[in-house]
Amino acid sequence: MSGTALPQVLLGFIVLLFSFTVHELAHAWVANRLGDPTGRLLGRITLNPMAHADLFGTVLLPLIGLLGGGLVVGWAKPVPVNPINYRRYRAGDIRVSLAGIVDLTLATQQVIGRTYDPLPMYLLAAAMYFAINYALSVASRRLEARFAYIRE
């Protein structure tokens, strides 16, 4: 690793850690506003990354990707929610899910808007982010339905 690579890896890791933290905080905050205090009671409405960090998904896997120069993949601990507590079940579930997309889309807009012509890059980033999140949401719903018998 050269002398210039270490600062880039550290900066990339800090940005990733902040992104994970803000993403999970948004889910917890919106769920709390809609009537579900689960995330708040567990201390997840915070900018402290330790409340959201998962050792493998937040630290090890992203660092391996950053140091290896390859694909950077990672995750944070998901905020637990209880949709039964929402005042309107379906609308609450949709709003909490969209909270994570909206916060990172706004953050992406801020970064891209300061460095490039914002509209084309912002639209491309937003479309890619929406498509990936939609695909993951459909896949998780199908897996959840497929393995529902395990919970019974």
N, C-alpha and C positions, 0 to 999 in steps of 0.2 A: 504494500500500500504506500503510495507516494504521500508527500507532505500536504498536497492540496486535496487529496481524497478524504482524509480524516475529517476536516471541517465540513465537507459536503455530506458525509455520512451522518455526522452529528446533527447538522441542520435538518437533513431529511428525517432523521428519527424524531427530532423535536416537533417538526411540523406534523408528522404522522401521529405522535402521541397527543398533540393538541387537537387534531382532527377527531381522533377516537373519543377524546374527552367531551368535546363540544357536541358530537353526534349523540352520545348516550345521555348527556345532560339534557339535550332537547327532548328526547323521548320521555325522560322522567318529569321534566317541567310541564310538558303538555299533558301528560297523564294526570299529574297532580291538579292542574287547572281544570281538568274535565271530571274530577271527582275521585280519582284513584290515588290514595296517599302511599301506596306500596313503595315506590321509588324514594319518596321523601323520607319515609320511616327508616329505610335502609341506608340513608345518607348518600343517595346518588344524585341529588341536585347540588352538585359542587363542581368547581373547576379543578379540584385536586385529582390529578391523573391516577393516583393510587387507588381511589375508590372505584375506578373503571378498569384498571389494568388486569390483564390475564397474562400470566408468566409466559406461556408459549405463544399466544396469539398477538400480544401487544409488545413483547420484548424480543424473544428469541427469533421467531420467524421473520419479522421485519428487519432485524439486524443482519440475519443471514442474507436476505435479499439485497439489502443496501451494501453490505461488504462484498458480496459476490458480484454486484453490478447487474444482477438479473431482475426478475420480476419481484416486486415488493408486495407481499400479501400479508394481511394481518386482521385482527379483530380485537374488540374489547369485550368485557363481560356484558352480556345483554341486561338491560334494565328489566326486572320482573314487573309485569303489570297484571292487574286483575280486571278484565273488561266488565265484569259484573258491576263494579263500582262506578262506571261511567254513567252519567245522567242519560245519555242516549248511546246504547251499546254499539251499534254499527258505525255511526258517525264518529264516536269516540275512538274506536279501533282504527278507523281510516286516518283520523287526524294525528293520532300518536305515531302511526307508521310513517305518515308524510313528514312529520317533524324532523326526522333524521335526514330526509332527502332535501328538505328546504334549507336547513341550516348549512349543510355542506355546499349546496348550490349557491347560496349567498356568499359563503366564504370564497368559493371558486371565482365568483363574479368579482369580488373585491381584488383578488390577486391578479386575475387576468386583466381586469379593467385598468390596473395600474401599470401594466407592462406591454399590452398589445391593444390593437383595435378591439374593443370589448365585445361587440355584438356577434361576429361570426364565431369567435373562440368560445364565448359564453354559451351560445346556443349549442355548439358541438359538445362541450363539456356537460351541459345540462341534459342533452339528449342521451349521451352515453351513460351518464349516471342514472337517469331514469330507466333506461332499458335494462341495465345490469340489475338494479334494485327490483324492477318488476319481475325479471326472470327468476331472481332468487326468492322473491315472495311467492310466486307461483310454485316453484319447486318445493319450498318449505311447506306450503299448504298441502300439496299432493303427498309429500312424505308423511306429514302429520296425519292425514286421512288414511293413508295406507297402513300405518302402524298404530292406529288408534286402539286396536284390540290389546296392545301391550299394556296400556294404562288401566284397562278394566280388570 
